[in-house]
Amino acid sequence: MVLSQIKAFPALSRGHASFTVSVFLSYILDWILIVGVALIGYGFHRVEPNHMPFSLDNVDFSYPYTEDETVSSGVMVVVSLVAPGVLIALLFWRRKIWEWNAGWLGLALACASVFMATEGLKDLYGKPRPDMLARCDPDIENIAAYAVGGLGQKLAGAPTLVSWDICRNKSDTLKMNGFVSFPSGHSSFGFAGLTYFSLWLCSKFSVKFPHLAHSPFTQDLRARDRLAIRAQGAAPPIYLVILAFVPWAVAFFISASRWFDHRHHGFDIIFGSVMGMLFAWVAFRLYSPPLERGSGWSWGARSRDHAFFKAIGSPSNIGDDNWSSLKVVSREPEMTQNGEVDLESGRRDLAE
């Protein structure tokens, strides 16, 4: 069953080799590495983060603690990863198994990599959440015993920085989750998965800005009319634009919920959102051509010669067999019946 499906993977061009077992195994390795990246991110999530010193009179850390989050972590994963994955499978399972695989690879890579990066940064920065003091329950009577900085002990009115040891609440609510404000994980993960899905929808349903191709030079006035700028593109239907924008709108809602739930500061949310969009764009471009040129298809599979690596001097991962089939045909420009030079007669041709 699996081997019969392997043969269904499309070749990138006429000269491309068939989808072999080595190529299949190379993509299995890709999946294993993506899962490994996600597991590293989970390991970072379980590590106790740094705990930056803070001031008890800092209003930025004095917001109330919201018991029930608007968008829980489980809901965020379902909306940003599971739902797009299911929709990608439903749209393409009967068409091209390679399109299904490429769509899932990009989505998984975006989410796994941004998860690992976000959790690692959270541990390193150890920034207090806006509701940290509500979690902390500080020992106010012994501030001096926990002072680690500031001039509050020497100068009246100056702030005093204290360590997190002043908190009487030592549960995971504070120790593991109270100092992980930067960057926002909901924002980065939500924008990674849903921005990727928006780009994927734009690619598959041709939702893009009209593309203006370079027009060939001609002295034929009738041809110039046919090649007018306004005749070279048209806007996509608005309902498709809305369809492609919906995942992005959901990502905005997820990130905004972290603000009014007092889980993250504004900069944490903005940074996480931009971070997620960046990872999504990189993952999308690894498996899909630019929107204006891709015609809805993903990049093709690697060749058997370059399934696991590409040597120096090789033009691409699709293999030398594609390039060796190119043949440059040089001709002198021919004259038309009207006495004009036919520039197209000197073009390069691809060997069949």
Rosetta blueprint (number, residue, H / E / L):
1 M L
2 V H
3 L H
4 S H
5 Q H
6 I H
7 K L
8 A L
9 F L
10 P L
11 A L
12 L L
13 S L
14 R L
15 G L
16 H L
17 A L
18 S L
19 F L
20 T L
21 V H
22 S H
23 V H
24 F H
25 L H
26 S H
27 Y H
28 I H
29 L H
30 D H
31 W H
32 I H
33 L H
34 I H
35 V H
36 G H
37 V H
38 A H
39 L H
40 I H
41 G H
42 Y H
43 G H
44 F H
45 H H
46 R H
47 V L
48 E L
49 P L
50 N L
51 H L
52 M L
53 P L
54 F E
55 S E
56 L L
57 D L
58 N L
59 V H
60 D H
61 F H
62 S L
63 Y L
64 P L
65 Y L
66 T L
67 E L
68 D L
69 E L
70 T L
71 V L
72 S L
73 S H
74 G H
75 V H
76 M H
77 V H
78 V H
79 V H
80 S H
81 L H
82 V H
83 A H
84 P H
85 G H
86 V H
87 L H
88 I H
89 A H
90 L H
91 L H
92 F H
93 W L
94 R L
95 R L
96 K L
97 I H
98 W H
99 E H
100 W H
101 N H
102 A H
103 G H
104 W H
105 L H
106 G H
107 L H
108 A H
109 L H
110 A H
111 C H
112 A H
113 S H
114 V H
115 F H
116 M H
117 A H
118 T H
119 E H
120 G H
121 L H
122 K H
123 D H
124 L H
125 Y H
126 G L
127 K L
128 P L
129 R L
130 P L
131 D L
132 M H
133 L H
134 A H
135 R H
136 C H
137 D L
138 P E
139 D L
140 I H
141 E H
142 N H
143 I H
144 A H
145 A H
146 Y H
147 A E
148 V E
149 G E
150 G E
151 L L
152 G L
153 Q L
154 K L
155 L L
156 A L
157 G L
158 A L
159 P L
160 T E
161 L E
162 V E
163 S L
164 W H
165 D H
166 I H
167 C E
168 R L
169 N L
170 K L
171 S L
172 D H
173 T H
174 L H
175 K H
176 M L
177 N L
178 G L
179 F L
180 V L
181 S L
182 F L
183 P L
184 S L
185 G H
186 H H
187 S H
188 S H
189 F H
190 G H
191 F H
192 A H
193 G H
194 L H
195 T H
196 Y H
197 F H
198 S H
199 L H
200 W H
201 L H
202 C H
203 S H
204 K H
205 F L
206 S L
207 V L
208 K L
209 F L
210 P L
211 H L
212 L L
213 A L
214 H L
215 S L
216 P L
217 F L
218 T L
219 Q L
220 D L
221 L H
222 R H
223 A H
224 R H
225 D H
226 R H
227 L L
228 A L
229 I H
230 R H
231 A H
232 Q L
233 G L
234 A L
235 A L
236 P L
237 P L
238 I H
239 Y H
240 L H
241 V H
242 I H
243 L H
244 A H
245 F H
246 V H
247 P H
248 W H
249 A H
250 V H
251 A H
252 F H
253 F H
254 I H
255 S H
256 A H
257 S H
258 R H
259 W H
260 F H
261 D L
262 H L
263 R L
264 H L
265 H L
266 G H
267 F H
268 D H
269 I H
270 I H
271 F H
272 G H
273 S H
274 V H
275 M H
276 G H
277 M H
278 L H
279 F H
280 A H
281 W H
282 V H
283 A H
284 F H
285 R H
286 L H
287 Y H
288 S L
289 P L
290 P L
291 L L
292 E L
293 R L
294 G L
295 S L
296 G L
297 W L
298 S L
299 W L
300 G L
301 A L
302 R L
303 S L
304 R L
305 D L
306 H L
307 A L
308 F L
309 F L
310 K L
311 A L
312 I L
313 G L
314 S L
315 P L
316 S L
317 N L
318 I L
319 G L
320 D H
321 D H
322 N H
323 W H
324 S H
325 S L
326 L E
327 K L
328 V L
329 V L
330 S L
331 R L
332 E L
333 P L
334 E E
335 M E
336 T L
337 Q L
338 N L
339 G L
340 E L
341 V E
342 D E
343 L H
344 E H
345 S H
346 G H
347 R L
348 R L
349 D L
350 L E
351 A L
352 E L
